[in-house]
Amino acid sequence: MKDDSGLENLFEEDKEINEESISKVESIASSLTLVGDIFLGIGWIGLFASIIFSLAIESPFPFFIGIAALLSCWITSLSFKGFSKIIDLLEDIKNK
């Protein structure tokens, strides 16, 4: 009977959809890691700019602001990278 062929096509479509969703999840996880790296880079740029500005005006206050900016960007970077790891772990659990 031909009825079984329709079910096979349905399962093949489900496999294709599942593979697409896995690639989207991996894309989201890698994007979150990239955003975390960008935030950390912004923090380092802010620290270097504050060092230069602090040396120019001979005051330590811009340096302290730069350190605070770096710490803030570092914490944000850690949170984005943590979200990425959580998504990876959830995807591993889902696939098992």
TORKOL-4160 file (C-alpha; in steps of 0.2 Angstrom, whole numbers, padded with zeros to 4 digits, m for minus):
96
<pt num="1" X="0000" Y="0000" Z="0000"/>
<pt num="2" X="0005" Y="0018" Z="m0003"/>
<pt num="3" X="0000" Y="0025" Z="0014"/>
<pt num="4" X="0017" Y="0021" Z="0022"/>
<pt num="5" X="0026" Y="0032" Z="0009"/>
<pt num="6" X="0017" Y="0047" Z="0016"/>
<pt num="7" X="0023" Y="0043" Z="0033"/>
<pt num="8" X="0041" Y="0041" Z="0028"/>
<pt num="9" X="0040" Y="0058" Z="0019"/>
<pt num="10" X="0033" Y="0066" Z="0035"/>
<pt num="11" X="0047" Y="0059" Z="0046"/>
<pt num="12" X="0060" Y="0065" Z="0033"/>
<pt num="13" X="0053" Y="0082" Z="0034"/>
<pt num="14" X="0054" Y="0081" Z="0053"/>
<pt num="15" X="0073" Y="0076" Z="0052"/>
<pt num="16" X="0076" Y="0091" Z="0040"/>
<pt num="17" X="0067" Y="0103" Z="0052"/>
<pt num="18" X="0077" Y="0096" Z="0067"/>
<pt num="19" X="0093" Y="0098" Z="0058"/>
<pt num="20" X="0089" Y="0116" Z="0053"/>
<pt num="21" X="0084" Y="0120" Z="0071"/>
<pt num="22" X="0101" Y="0113" Z="0077"/>
<pt num="23" X="0111" Y="0124" Z="0066"/>
<pt num="24" X="0101" Y="0139" Z="0072"/>
<pt num="25" X="0104" Y="0135" Z="0090"/>
<pt num="26" X="0123" Y="0133" Z="0086"/>
<pt num="27" X="0122" Y="0149" Z="0077"/>
<pt num="28" X="0114" Y="0158" Z="0092"/>
<pt num="29" X="0127" Y="0150" Z="0104"/>
<pt num="30" X="0142" Y="0156" Z="0093"/>
<pt num="31" X="0134" Y="0173" Z="0091"/>
<pt num="32" X="0132" Y="0175" Z="0110"/>
<pt num="33" X="0151" Y="0170" Z="0112"/>
<pt num="34" X="0155" Y="0183" Z="0099"/>
<pt num="35" X="0145" Y="0196" Z="0108"/>
<pt num="36" X="0154" Y="0192" Z="0124"/>
<pt num="37" X="0171" Y="0194" Z="0116"/>
<pt num="38" X="0166" Y="0211" Z="0108"/>
<pt num="39" X="0160" Y="0217" Z="0125"/>
<pt num="40" X="0177" Y="0212" Z="0133"/>
<pt num="41" X="0186" Y="0221" Z="0118"/>
<pt num="42" X="0176" Y="0237" Z="0121"/>
<pt num="43" X="0181" Y="0236" Z="0140"/>
<pt num="44" X="0199" Y="0235" Z="0136"/>
<pt num="45" X="0198" Y="0249" Z="0123"/>
<pt num="46" X="0189" Y="0260" Z="0137"/>
<pt num="47" X="0203" Y="0256" Z="0149"/>
<pt num="48" X="0217" Y="0261" Z="0137"/>
<pt num="49" X="0207" Y="0277" Z="0133"/>
<pt num="50" X="0205" Y="0281" Z="0151"/>
<pt num="51" X="0224" Y="0278" Z="0154"/>
<pt num="52" X="0228" Y="0290" Z="0140"/>
<pt num="53" X="0216" Y="0303" Z="0146"/>
<pt num="54" X="0222" Y="0300" Z="0164"/>
<pt num="55" X="0240" Y="0303" Z="0159"/>
<pt num="56" X="0235" Y="0319" Z="0149"/>
<pt num="57" X="0226" Y="0328" Z="0163"/>
<pt num="58" X="0237" Y="0320" Z="0177"/>
<pt num="59" X="0222" Y="0314" Z="0187"/>
<pt num="60" X="0218" Y="0296" Z="0193"/>
<pt num="61" X="0200" Y="0298" Z="0192"/>
<pt num="62" X="0198" Y="0293" Z="0173"/>
<pt num="63" X="0208" Y="0278" Z="0176"/>
<pt num="64" X="0196" Y="0272" Z="0190"/>
<pt num="65" X="0182" Y="0275" Z="0178"/>
<pt num="66" X="0191" Y="0265" Z="0165"/>
<pt num="67" X="0193" Y="0250" Z="0177"/>
<pt num="68" X="0175" Y="0251" Z="0182"/>
<pt num="69" X="0170" Y="0250" Z="0163"/>
<pt num="70" X="0182" Y="0236" Z="0160"/>
<pt num="71" X="0174" Y="0226" Z="0175"/>
<pt num="72" X="0157" Y="0230" Z="0169"/>
<pt num="73" X="0161" Y="0224" Z="0151"/>
<pt num="74" X="0170" Y="0208" Z="0159"/>
<pt num="75" X="0154" Y="0204" Z="0169"/>
<pt num="76" X="0143" Y="0206" Z="0153"/>
<pt num="77" X="0155" Y="0196" Z="0143"/>
<pt num="78" X="0154" Y="0182" Z="0156"/>
<pt num="79" X="0135" Y="0182" Z="0156"/>
<pt num="80" X="0134" Y="0181" Z="0137"/>
<pt num="81" X="0147" Y="0167" Z="0137"/>
<pt num="82" X="0137" Y="0158" Z="0151"/>
<pt num="83" X="0121" Y="0159" Z="0141"/>
<pt num="84" X="0130" Y="0152" Z="0126"/>
<pt num="85" X="0136" Y="0137" Z="0137"/>
<pt num="86" X="0119" Y="0134" Z="0144"/>
<pt num="87" X="0112" Y="0134" Z="0126"/>
<pt num="88" X="0125" Y="0121" Z="0121"/>
<pt num="89" X="0122" Y="0110" Z="0136"/>
<pt num="90" X="0103" Y="0111" Z="0134"/>
<pt num="91" X="0105" Y="0106" Z="0116"/>
<pt num="92" X="0117" Y="0091" Z="0121"/>
<pt num="93" X="0103" Y="0086" Z="0133"/>
<pt num="94" X="0090" Y="0087" Z="0120"/>
<pt num="95" X="0100" Y="0076" Z="0108"/>
<pt num="96" X="0103" Y="0062" Z="0120"/>
